[in-house]
Amino acid sequence: MEITLDEIKQHLNLEKDWHGEDSYLQSLIDAAKVVVERHICDNIDGITSEGQKPLAHAIKLLVGTLYMNRESLSNLNKGNHSYEYILSLYKNYNG
């Protein structure tokens, strides 16, 4: 599954032509994919392309959370509820 910088910039309401944080955004995409795979105990690439769509959205949600809260999230009671809900549907309890 590939999530492009343009998709992330659109999700974050950033200018498509602004490249000042491209490497940082790409690192967030890469990290979020690993986190999602560990969260669901499964490899995203082994899931059908139709099934990957909600997972791609979960990755975007996590990137958005990490981008907007670059430091500790201790002031939040809980993380993103949409992210948690989407991933709960994909949890592999055998993995």
N, C-alpha and C positions, 0 to 999 in steps of 0.2 A: 504494500500500500504506500502510495506516495502522496504526501500533502505538500503542496508547493508554497513557496514564499508568497506568491500572489494570493492564494487562498487564505493564508494566515493574515496577511495585511488587510484583506477585505473583512475578515472576521474581527480584526482589531480596529477597524476603521482608520487604517493608516494609508497614506498616499502610496499608490502602487509604484510611482517613480522615485520614491525616497529610498535610498539604499544605506542609510547611516547605521542601521542595526541588523542588516541582513545576516551576518554571521551569527549574531546573538539569537535572532529569531530561528535560524536553522538549528542551532544547538538546542533550543527549547523544543522544536519539533522532534528532533532525534531523541531527546530525553523523555519527552511525553510518550512517544511510542513504546519505549522500553518500560516505562512505568505502567502503561495500560496493559502491556503483555504480562507483566508480573502480577498486576492486579487481578487479571482474569485467569492467570495460570495457564495461558495458552498462547500460541504463536498466531498473530493476526493474519499473516500471509497464508495460513492454512484454512482460513475461513472464506466462504464464498464471497464474491465481490458484492453481492446484495447485502450479505450480513456484515460486510466491512463498513457500510455507510454509517450506521450509528457509532461504530468505533472511531471512525474518522472524526465524527462530530465530538466525541468524548476527548479525542486528542486536541482538537481545537479549543474546547472548553478548558482543558488543563493548561494549554499554552497561554490562553488568555488570563487565567488565574496567576500563572507564574510570571507573566509579563507585567501585569498590573500590580503585583505584590512581590517585588523583587527581594524583599527581605522576609523576615519571619511573618507567619500567618497567625501568630498567637492572639492577635486581637479579633480573630474570627472564631465564632462558636464551632463552626463546622465548615468543611470545604464546600465545593460546589455540589448542590443536591442533584442537579441534572446529570453531572458527571457520574456521581455515585450510582444513580438509578440505572443509567445506560449500562455501566459495567456490571451491575448486579445481574443483568439479564444474560451475560456471557460468561459468568464465573464457571470455570471448569473444576469441579470439586474432586475429580479423579487425578488432576495434574499435580 
